[in-house]
Amino acid sequence: MRAEANHRREGGAAAHEPWGMVVAGATLMAITAGIWYSASVFFVALLEEFRQDYAVTAGVFSLFTLFYGISGLLVGSLVDRLGSRRIIVMGGVLLPLALAANALAPSVACLYLSYGILAALGLSAVGYVPVSVLLTRCFHRHRGLAIGSASAGVGVGILVLVPLAQLLIDRVGWRLAYVMLGAMSAMVILPIALVFLPGRGVAGSRAPRPAEANGPGLAARGPRGGALLAAIRSREFWLVTATFTLINNPVQMVLTHQVAHLVEVGHPHMLVAGIVAMVGLVSVPGKMLWGFLSDRWWPELIYTAATACLVAGIGVLMLAGSEWSAGRLYGYAVLVGLGYAVSPAMTPILSARFFAGPHFGVIFGALNILYHAGGAAGVWMAGYIHDVTGSYRAAFAASIGAALAGAACAWLAAPRRVNTAADVPGPEPGEVVSGGR
């Protein structure tokens, strides 16, 4: 009952401004993704500061990714109970404090706590899980387009904040750069959560349709724990998880280590930061495209097309040398931007195809644990392989195999066979309140 009340509470606000929720979600995704993927430039700065092994330093960002995934289960469960706004406010307070704590770290070991755990928890409470759950509940007929558009904010965040982080590191050092990013995050997250996200007492809501409440039958009725257990026992849960994990492994590996690799082979820092920004820029229309197509195509086809782009981009990155022109590097950015875009855009869409319902938050949080565990493994593995072999090429080659295996798992899950809430014809929340078009 409480979960349904939260659905009505959040759905009510969306009933008045459904696409305004998408804009708010995109902004939250932008600030959190910009902080997340600025790790690639901070990674180089930390290597230069502390002179530790690549694996030890990469372990900070690997733990961050892993703990972000683990905390998603807690965040999803709390969103089911309390609604998205309260959880995002909590994260909007914790995240800036954690980033400021990074500036005081005397060693890499301290960053394992301040960034690897505290910042991960704050970021988890602010972005992907609460925004995805909110939009999944607010949209049905155009769910793919809504979530794809919101996830396009990830690309905007990469485009703006990664070069900004590099500029701040060059001008004031990595410590003050973390402080300034924390201050900016507070100024964006808290006003959006308090002013633009739905809270208690929002009128104009409606109860979920039976198809929404029950999902496609994989998320059982009853208590939250029972729904999660029913999902975990299903074959589809593990195939969907494998799809996410195997594709997120190369995505996080490349996005974290691409700067170190390109700097290592002889390209200047600011040029490389611009390449990363191009990855973010291309991913903006990429996420919107995959989300738009998900309302019309089989998800398996989308994963196949995006994986082809990702694999081609990783192949180009493996071959990159000091003699390469900026044009070639920007070509790499286009391929990886399109390929990587499928991961944040399609993860909630594919999850909702199987598990939409009143307990979607906790199930989506559970899926995110292994999803981000795959990313964490990729980040650490690349650093370790670099320490052993002296380059990233073997790690990038392994990531190509993982991406192809992930696309194959999407076909084995066969989501095209599932009739979900996203497939049920019916009005959007705004159309119910306004009386239709």
N, C-alpha and C positions, 0 to 999 in steps of 0.2 A: 504493500500500500504506500509506503514511504517513497519507494522508487517511482511509482506512478504519479505521486504528488509532485516529485521533482520534475518528472516529464511534463506535467501540466504547467508547473511554474516556469520552466525554461521554454517550453513550447509557446507559452502565452506571450512572452516578449517577442519571440520570433514571429508570432502572429501579426504583430504590429509592424515590425521592420525586419522581415526575414533575411533580406540581402544585406541589411545593416549589420546583422550578426556575422555574416561572411567577412565584411570589411574589418570588423573588430577582431575576428579570429585571425585574419591574414596579418594584421598588425602585430598581434601577439606572436604569431609564428615567425614574423620577420625579426623581432628583437631577440627572441630566444635562439633562433637558428643562427643569427649573426654572431651571437656570443659563442654558440657551440662550435661553429666552423672557423671562427678566428683561432681555434686551437692550432690550426696548421701553421700560423705565423708565430704564435706564442711558443710552439714546439721548438722552432729554430732558435728563438731567443733563450729558451731554457737550456738548450744544448750548449749554447755559447756561455751562459752564466755559470752553470753548475758543473760542466764538463763530465757528465755521467754517460754511461752507455746509452745507446739508442733505446734498447729494450726497457731499461730502468726509467728513462724519461717518458717514453711512450706509455709506460705503465700507469702514469697519472691519468692520461686521457682514456686508457683502456678501462681503468677502474671507474672513471666518470661514466663511460658508456654503459658498463655493466650495472652500476648502481642506479643509473637513470632507468634502466629497464626494470630492475627489481622494484624500485619505488613506484613504478607505474601501477602495480597491483594495489598498493596502498592508496595511491591517488585515485584510481578508478573506483575503488570501493567507497572512498569518501565522497566522490562526485555523485555516486548513486544515492548516498545518504543526505548530503548537504547541498548539492547543486554546484555548478561550476564556479560561480562568482566567488564564494567564500574560499574555495581552494586556491583560486588564482590570486586572491589578495594575500593569502598566507605565503604563497611562493614569491609574490612581488616584494615581500619584506625580506624573506630569507635570502633570495638570490643576490641582491646588492651587497648584503652583509658578507656573504661567502666570497664574492669577488673582491671585496675590500680586504678580507682576511688573506687572500693570495699575496697581496702586496707586502705583508709582514712575514712571509715564509722565509726562514733562514736556510732551508734545504729542500730538496725534492721530496723528502719524506713528509714534510709538513704539507706540501701541496696534495699529497694523497688524501689528507683529511679535508683541507679547506676546499679544494677543487673537486677531487675525486668523489667525495661523499656529500658535503654540504651544498656545493653549487649544483651537483646533480639532482639532489632532492628539490632544491628551489626551482630549477629549470623544469623538472618533471611536473611540479605543481602548477606551473604557469602555462605550459604550451600544449604539446601534442595530444596528450590523453584527454584533458578536460575540453579542449576545443573540438576534438574529433567526436567525443561523446555528445557534446552539445549540438553540433551540426547534424549528426546522425539522427538525433531525436527530432530536430526541427524540420528536416527535409526528407521527402520521400520520393516524389516523382523526379526531382532534379538533384538528388543527393550527390551523384557523382560530380556534377558541375560545381555544386556548392563547396564540397570538400576539396576538389581540385583547385578551385579558385582561392580558397583560404590557404591551402598548402603552397600556393604560388608565393605567398609571403616569405616562405623559406628562401626562395631565390633572391627576393629583394633584400632580405637581411644579409645574405652572403655578398651580394653586389655592393652594398653600402658599408657594412661594418667590417668586413675582412680588410679591404684597403685602408679603412679608417684606423683599424687596430694596428696595421703595419706602420702607418704614418705616426700614430701616437708612440709606438715602440721606438721608432727612429728619433722622435723629437724629445720625449720625456722618459723613455725607458719602460720596460714591461710592467714594472710594479705600479707606477702611476697610471699606465694604460688600463690595467685591471680596475683601478679605483674609478676612473672616468667612465668605463663601460658599465660599471655597477650603478653609478649615479644616473646615467642615461636610461638604463633599464627601469629604475624606480620611477623616473619621470614619465615613462610610457606605460608601463604595466598597471600601476595603481589607478591612474585616472580612467583608463579603459575599463578595468574591472569594476570600479565603483560607480561609473556613470553610464557605461554603455552595455554592460552585461545584465541579464535579468536576475532579479532577486525575488524575495518573497512577496506575495500579495499582488502579483501581476494578473490582471484580468484578461478575459478574452481567450482563455485556453480551452482546450478540448481534450477529452480522454483519448488514449491511443486506440486505434482500430485493433481488432483481434490479431490480424497478421503482424502488427507491430509489437504487440504485447508478447506474443509467443515466439516470434521469429519463425524460422523454417522448421522448428521441431528439434533442433540440436541443443538449444538452451532451454532446459526444462523449466516448467512452472515451479513455483514454490519458493523457499528461502534462497537468498543469494548464494550461500554455499552449495546448495543442491544444484542450482543452475550451473555454477562453475564446474562442479564435479561431472555433471552430465555432458558438458562441453568437452572436458578433458578426456572423457571416455570415448569420444567419437573419433573415428578415423580422420574426419575432415579437420579437426583441431590440429592434429599433428602434421598433416600435409600442408595446411595453411601456415603453420608455424615454420615448417621446413622451407617453404617458399620465402617467407620474410627473412629468416635467418641466413639462408644461403645467398640471398641477394644483398642483404645489408652488410654482410661480411666484406665483400669487395668495395662496396660504396664507402663505408667508413674508413677502410684501409687507404683508399685512394684520396679521399677528401682530407684525411689527417696528414698523410705523408707526401702528398704531391709537391708541396712547397719545398720540403727538405730535399726531395729527389731532384727537382729542377734547379734549385740553388747548387746542389752538389755537382751537377753536370756542367755548371758554369753560367747560369743565367742570373741577372741581378734581382735583388729582393723585390723592388717595386714593380718590375715587369712581371714577376711571378705572381705578386699580389693582384695585379691586373688580370692575369689569366684566371685566377681563382674567382675574381669578380665576374668575369665572363661566364664561368660555369654557373654562377648564381643567376646572371641575367638570362641565359638561355633556358634555365630550368623554370623560369616564371611562365612563359607560354607552354613549356613542356608539361608542367603539372596541370595547367588548365586544359591542355589538349587531352592528356590521359584521363582526366576526370570527365570531360565532355564525352569522350569515346566510351567510357565505362557505362554510360547510360544507354549505349547503342550497340556496343561490341561485346563479344565474349571476353571476360577478363584474361583468359589464356592468351588470346591474340595480342592483347595490350602488353602483357609481360614478355611475350616473344619479341615483339617489335622493340620494346625498350631495352631488353637484354642485348639484342643485336647492336644497338647504339653503344651501350655500356662496354661490351666486350671489344668493339672496335676502338673505342676511346682508350681503354687500358692498353691495348696493343700499341697504339700510337705513343702513349706515355713510356712504355718499355723501350721504344726505339729512340726516344728523344736524346739528342746530343747537344754539345755546346755550339755546334755549327748551325743548328736549326734556326730558321728565321722566326720572328714573332708571328707571322702568318700561319706557320705550321702549328705553333703552340695554341693559337686561337682556334684552329681547326679541331685540336684535341678538346678544347673547352666546349665547343659546340656538341661534340659527340657525347662527352661525359655528362654535360648539362642535361641533354635529352634523356640519356639512359638512367642517370641517377634519379631523375624527377619521378620515376614510377614508384620509387620506394616510399616517400612520404605521402604521395598522392593516393596510391592504391591500397596502402595498408588498412586504413579504416574502412575503405569501400569494400574490399574483399572480406574483411572481418564481418561487416554488417550483413553481407550477403548470406552468411551462415548463422550469425549469432545475434542479430538485432533483437531487442526486447528490453524489458525493464531492468535487467541485470547486465546490460551490454557493457557498462563501465568496468565492472570487475573482470568480466571475461576478456575485454580488450586489454586491460591492464596485465592480465596473465599472459596473453599472447605477446605483449611487449617485452616480457622478461627474456624469453629466448630470442626474440627479434633483436634486442640490443645486446644480448650475450654474444650473438654472432658478430655484431659490429665490434664489440670489445675484443673478441678473439682476433679479428682482423687487424685491429690497431696494434695490439701487442705483438702478434705474429710477425708483422712487417718489420717492426723494430728489432726483434730477435733475429730474424733471417738476415737483416742488414748487418748486425753485429758478427754473424757467423761468416757470411759470404762477402761482405764489403759493398753490397749494392742491394737495390730493391727489386731487381729483375725477376728473381725466383719467386718472390712474394707476389708480384703482379701476375706472373704466369699461373700460380695456384689460384688466384682470385678469379681468373677467367673461367676455370673449371667450376668453381663454386657458383658463379652467376648462371652458367648454363644448367647446372643441376637445379637451381632454384626455379628457373623457368619451366623445367620438366615437372617439378612438383606442382606447379600451378595447373598443368594439364591433368595430373593424376587426381587432384582435388575435384576437378570438373565442376566449378561453380556455375557453369551455364545450366546445369540440371536443376538448380535450386530456385524455387519461386519465393522471393523474399518481399519484405515490406517495400524495398526499392522498386519492385516490379508491380506492385499493386496500384492500379490507376486510382487517382483521387486528387483532391485539391491540395495545394500547398497550405501551410498554416495561415498565411496572410489572406488567402482567398476564402477561407472559412469565415473569418471575422468580417471581411468586407462584403460578403455575399456573392463572391465570384466575379468573374470578368464579364 
